Structures are given as structure tokens and as C-alpha cells.
């Protein structure tokens, strides 16, 4: 293996890491953005012989990016002063059927014209037509429509 490819693999991996850092910084104030971290891995080792004690002598082929996981940490929750308000930001982790069931449960338990506030990264698009999107001065919410309650 040419000697130049080993340091080049390091430069390539670090370039990817710097891109992730730049993206994190560029989206620092973007609501709902989750940071990304770059994890590295060793590339293939080549056995080139053995030591005097019989242990293999290996030559690495450099470094590569193994994964770039998102860092899912808790975002900001602003208090409303209303004891019955609940802050959950989990719909993004549910499959489609589960999302529809949870939203139907909210619909059945909200008062007429009640408001449903979701996390900044969540939406009812493609999940439910039972709520109407409204833009409030400091938030976006969904208002319960006038259809009859359904038990599922």
C-alpha cells in the first residue's frame, strides 16, 4: 500500500469531521436541529510478519469515518404557567400508526376548540386532518376541529 494513502485517509476523515462541526455551528440557533458527532474507525490492518515472540506485526491502512450519530438531547421547554400543560417532544420517534393513535387520543380529550402544541420539529402533516394549523404571536399550534369524537 502506498505510504501517502495513510495520511490522506486521515485528512479525508478530518475533513468530514470539520464539515460536521461547521454544520453544527451554522445551525446553532435553528430550532429543532440536533448536533452531529463524527466517530472514527481504524481501516484494514495488513499483517507484514511476526515479532520475535510470535505476535503478528500489523500495518494499518489509515482511518475512516465509522458513523455520524445525531445527538438527541433535551431542547428548551418554556413554562406557560398552566398546570395542565404537558411538554412532550416524542412524536418524531413513533411510526405512522402510533402517531395517529396518540393524536386521536389528544383529539378525544381536548375541549372543543382546544389547542394542541407540538415540539418545533413535529407536525401533524399527513397524520391527522382533525386539527387546524394556527399561527399565534409566539407559537404555532393546532386547534381542535368541530368533528365528533371517535373512540379507537
C-alpha positions in Angstrom: 0.0 0.0 0.0 1.4 3.4 -0.9 2.6 5.4 2.1 0.7 8.6 1.0 -2.7 6.9 1.3 -2.5 6.5 5.1 -2.2 10.3 5.9 -4.6 11.1 3.1 -7.2 8.9 4.8 -6.7 10.9 8.0 -7.1 14.2 6.1 -10.3 12.9 4.5 -11.8 11.7 7.8 -10.9 15.0 9.5 -12.4 16.9 6.6 -15.7 15.1 7.2 -15.4 15.9 10.9 -14.8 19.6 10.2 -17.8 19.6 7.9 -20.0 18.2 10.7 -18.6 20.9 13.1 -19.3 23.6 10.6 -22.8 22.3 10.1 -23.4 22.2 13.8 -22.2 25.8 14.1 -24.2 27.0 11.1 -27.4 25.5 12.7 -26.6 26.6 16.2 -29.8 28.7 16.5 -32.0 26.6 14.3 -35.0 25.3 16.3 -35.2 21.6 16.4 -31.7 21.0 15.0 -29.8 18.1 16.6 -26.0 18.2 16.6 -23.9 15.5 14.8 -20.8 14.0 16.1 -18.2 12.2 13.9 -16.8 8.8 15.1 -13.7 7.3 13.6 -12.5 3.8 12.9 -9.3 2.1 12.0 -9.0 0.8 8.4 -7.9 -2.7 7.5 -4.7 -3.9 9.1 -2.2 -5.8 7.0 0.0 -8.4 8.7 3.5 -8.0 7.5 5.3 -10.6 9.6 5.7 -11.5 13.2 7.8 -10.4 16.1 10.4 -12.4 17.9 7.7 -13.6 20.4 5.4 -14.8 17.6 3.0 -11.9 17.8 1.8 -10.5 14.4 3.3 -7.2 13.2 0.5 -5.3 11.5 0.4 -2.2 9.4 -2.7 -0.1 9.4 -4.2 1.4 6.3 -5.3 4.6 7.9 -8.5 6.0 9.5 -12.1 6.3 8.3 -15.4 7.7 9.5 -17.4 4.9 11.1 -20.6 6.9 11.8 -22.1 10.3 12.4 -24.8 9.9 15.0 -27.1 12.7 15.9 -27.0 13.9 19.5 -30.6 13.8 20.7 -30.6 16.0 23.8 -33.5 17.7 25.5 -34.3 21.1 24.0 -35.7 24.2 25.7 -39.1 24.0 27.4 -40.7 27.3 28.2 -43.1 27.3 31.1 -46.7 28.5 30.4 -47.9 28.8 34.0 -50.8 26.4 33.2 -50.7 23.3 35.4 -52.4 21.1 32.8 -49.9 21.8 30.1 -47.7 18.9 29.2 -44.4 19.1 27.3 -43.6 16.1 25.2 -41.5 16.0 22.1 -41.7 12.4 21.2 -43.9 12.1 18.1 -40.8 12.1 15.9 -39.9 8.7 17.3 -43.2 7.0 16.6 -44.2 5.1 13.5 -47.2 6.4 11.5 -49.9 4.2 13.2 -48.7 5.1 16.7 -48.7 8.9 15.8 -52.3 8.6 14.5 -53.3 6.8 17.7 -51.7 9.4 20.0 -53.1 12.3 18.1 -56.6 10.7 18.1 -56.3 10.4 21.9 -55.4 14.0 22.2 -58.3 14.9 20.0 -60.8 12.9 22.1 -59.5 14.5 25.3 -59.3 18.1 24.3 -62.2 20.5 24.8 -63.9 22.0 21.8 -61.6 24.4 20.0 -58.7 23.3 22.3 -55.1 23.9 21.4 -52.5 21.2 20.7 -48.9 22.5 20.8 -46.3 20.2 19.4 -42.5 20.4 19.5 -40.8 22.6 16.9 -39.6 19.6 15.0 -43.1 18.0 14.9 -46.1 18.4 12.7 -49.5 16.8 12.0 -48.9 16.9 8.3 -50.0 13.5 6.9 -51.0 12.3 10.3 -54.4 14.0 11.1 -56.8 16.3 9.5 -58.8 16.7 12.8 -56.8 19.8 13.7 -56.4 23.2 12.0 -53.0 24.8 12.0 -52.9 28.3 13.5 -50.0 30.8 14.0 -50.1 32.5 17.3 -47.9 35.5 18.2 -45.2 33.4 20.0 -46.0 29.8 18.8 -47.5 27.6 16.2 -50.4 25.3 17.3 -53.2 23.2 16.1 -56.8 23.8 17.0 -59.3 21.0 17.5 -61.9 21.0 14.7 -65.6 20.5 15.2 -66.0 16.9 14.2 -67.5 14.3 16.7 -65.2 12.4 19.0 -64.2 9.0 17.9 -63.2 6.1 20.2 -60.5 3.9 18.7 
